[in-house]
Structure formats: C-alpha cells, structure tokens
Amino acid sequence: MPVAKLGISFPTELVEEIDKISKGLKKSRSEVVRDAITRMINDYKKQQAVEKAGKIYKAIEEDDKRLAEDFLSICAEPVAKYKTVKKSKNK
C-alpha cells in the first residue's frame, strides 16, 4: 500500500502516552497511531452500518404494521359463503 506522510500536531501528554504504549507493544510511534486511526475508522464504519440497518428495520416494521392493519380490515369484511357440491360418480 502506498504511504503518505502527514505532519500532525498532538498535545505533549498524548505523545507521551503514545510513546509509552509503543514501547510496551514494541511498535513504532507511527504504527501505534496508524493502528489507532484504523480502529477508529472501522468503528465509525460499523456504527454507520448499524444506523443504516436500524433505519431499514424501522421501515420494514412500518410496512409490516401497515400490512397487518390492511389484513385485519380484510378479515373483518363479511365473507360470502359458498355451497359445496359433491360430484356424483359415474361408473
């Protein structure tokens, strides 16, 4: 993957925390920051997908409710009764 260099400013305390973590993980500062940003992006994408799914499920729920109400109104209508006729057997 191609790499682009960025000049980013961080508060000193945050850089110190990053350095502690990078030493503990035996990773470079850049790798720790890259991993953190990658996780944040993945979390953001997951949250967006969950929100989109929620909207879709809400729309489905509304459609189901409307269909159920329509079905109940159909069921409430009187139904014509038909007489069944048995066919005679011709031998």
N, C-alpha and C positions, 0 to 999 in steps of 0.2 A: 504494500500500500504506500502510495506517495506520502511524503511528510511535509508539512508546512510549519515553519517556526513562527511563534507568536510572542510578542512582548506583553506580558500581563503583569499588572501590579497587584500585590497581595499585602495585607497588613502583616507586620513583622511577626505578631503572635501566631498567625496562621502558617507562615513559612516555618516557624519553629516547630509547630505541630506536624507539618508535612515532613520535615526533616526527621523528627522522632519516629514517625510511622515508617518512613522509607528505610531507616536504619534497622528497625525491628523486622521489617519484611525483607530486608536485604535487596531492596529495589532502588532504582534511581528516583530522584525527586520527580522527574518528568514522567516516569512510568506510574508513580503513585497518583499524580494529578490526572494523567490520561485515564487510568482505571476509574478514578472518582467521577470524572466527567462522563465517561462511557456508561457507568451505572446510573448516573442522574438522567442521562438521555433515555436509557432503556426504561427506567421508572416512569419518566414522562410519557413515553410512547404507550406503556402499559396502561397508565391512567387515562390517556386519551381513548384507548380501545375500550376500556371499561365504561367510560362515559358514553361512548357511541353505542355500545351494546345496551346500556341502560335506556337510551332513547329508543332504540329499536324494540326492546322488550316492552316499553311503555306503549308504543304504537301498536304492537301486537295485542297487548292487553286491552287497549281501547277497541280494536277491531273485534276481538273475541267477545267483549261485553256487548257491543252493538249487535253482533250476530246472535248472541244468546237472547237478547231482547226481541229481535226480529223473530227468532224461532218460537219464543214463548207466545208472541202475539199470533203467530200462525197456529200454534197448538190450541189457542183459546177460541179460534173460529170453529163454528159448528161444522162437523164433517157429515157429508151425505152418506147414508147407509145404503149399501147395495145388497141385493138379494143374490145369493149364490145359487146357481142352477147346476144340478148334477146331470151329467150326460148319461144317457142310457146306453147300455152295452148292446150292440147288435152283433149277434153271432150268426 
